[in-house]
Amino acid sequence: MPDLQSRFEELLRRLGQISDIERAGFLLDWDQETKMPPLGAPARAEQLATLARLAHEHWTAPELGSLLEELREFEESFEPESFEASVVRVARWDYEKKRHVPSDLRAEMKRAASLGYAAWLEARAAADYVLFRPHLERRIALTQEYVACHEPYDDPYDVLLDDHERGMRTAEVEAVFARLRAELVPLVAGISEPVDDSCLHGDFPPDRQRDFSLAVLSLWGMDDEAWRLDDTVHPFALSLSARDVRLTTRFERDSLTGVLSCLHEFGHGLFERQVDERYSRTPLHEGASSAFHESQSRLWENVVGRRLSTWRFFYPRLQESFPEQLSDVPLDEFHLALNRVAPSVRRVDADEVTYSLHIVLRFELEREMLAGTVTPADLPDAFAAKLREYLGVEPVDVVDGVLQDVHWSDSNFGYFPTYALGNVIAAQLWERLTGELGDLDREFERGEFASLREWLREHVHRWGRVFEPAELLERIVGGPLDAGPYLAYLRAKVEALESG
């Protein structure tokens, strides 16, 4: 079918242009959050809006829709998981969803997100929510307009969730979260006495934290030729290609949380690094879903990064980096502190057991904001009330409360649930991979992580967006999303801490 082959090559050309435009926008986003002078924010918002409009116009061009229709026969002539069939199928899905949204709206959403991020930084610095509130009001109004473009729907939140977790419905998330809430609230309340974690707090110079973090990540799979690590206010990771992976973190002198942040962002970066490079400049070249992406960051940060066998190898090196703080602290004491369970105000600092409760409360607040039952004016009090209800903690100010996360500034409504869903998937993946690879602790104790990295590459990363999230999970673990392994993992962690 030479003619259809040439039409497929035309599709690849068009998709490549779109990818180039989108990733140029990623670079401007990265620069805004790492290097850009603050006064550059208004111009940056216009630049990002222009690129968003241009990419959206390419995505929704009638010529692209016609081309995708022409290629149905071509798609059906290949196996569903082939490169050819997958490119056409996934591009068609993206086109069909995007074509309902006007380019002006897409551009305005990006402009508002960029300005909202700058306002969020200003509000945090001043500890003044009022500086940010008009931007949140604008974000909600635009999000409601975006949702309305996709009528009809069973639940307006379905539209936002589907952007991050294709095919998932709000009712499914509610069912998973109801189970998490029912088991985690009493589990946290039943902890007798949190372990002493004072060894994790003190004077930890950021330059030494950085050097240690890079040493860990280099053994895990990071290299100077394709990766970089930069500072930001709210850590994130992105890739401009499989060979240009950007991690960011925030090192604070009084704690080691920045090291854990690096481990978390590495999981995201590794996913992007290990997607099949044949998928470059197509919609396939990104993670299967946000929850799958978060499963990787949570797995490397927590399941591996808080594991005793991992620290049997790395702890002597950490002690060498911080001899004044840690030379007299035994490994067992450090490991218990690293796995301390105690309710805290800030999500990014939360332990494994309480973390998902932070996500449940944000999911509930997002739905209420979208429905108008919680307004931006109400949000600080509503946020604090949820922290009291689920975790029994009280924010000291809006920086520790409603302003602690970047997500409501930059338009990522619908993303929060994927953090907890990622926890669930990570536990299912760990159960499966250890069933196949056996006990990995002996390898970790020797500083060997290649078996884990390659298993993830083969079963998760290389596929990019070839499979829908539910289908990919079924292929890997042999069943649907199941909170059981995650809850069992957390119960075992609490039991281990309680036994000392």
Buried (B, 14 or more C-beta within 10 A) or exposed (E): EEEBEEBBEBBBEBBEBBBEBBBBBBBBBBEBBBEBEEEBBEEBBBBBBBBBBBBBBBBBBEEBBEBBEBBEEBBEEBEEEEBBBBBBBBBBBBBEBBBEBBBEBBBBBBBBBBBBBBBBBBBBEBEBBEBBBEBBBBBBEBBBBBBEBBEEBEBBBBBBBBBBBBEBBBEBBBEBBEBBBEBBBEBBEEBEEEBEBEBBBBEBEBEBBBEBBBBBBEBBBBEEEBBBBBBBBBBBBBBBBBEBBBBBBBBBEEBBBBBBBBBBBBBBBBBBBBBBEEBBBBBBBBBBBBBBBBBBBBBBBBBBBBBBBBBBBBBEBBBEBBEEBBEEBEBEBBBBBBBBBBBBBBBBBBBBBBBBBBBBBBBBBBBBBBEEEBBBEBBBEBBBBBBEEBBEBEBEEBBBBBBBBBBBBBBBBBBBBBBBBBBBBBBBBBBBBBEEEEEBBEBBBEBBBEBBBBBBBEBBBBBBBBBBBBBBBBEBBEEEBBBEBBBEBBBEBBEEBEEE
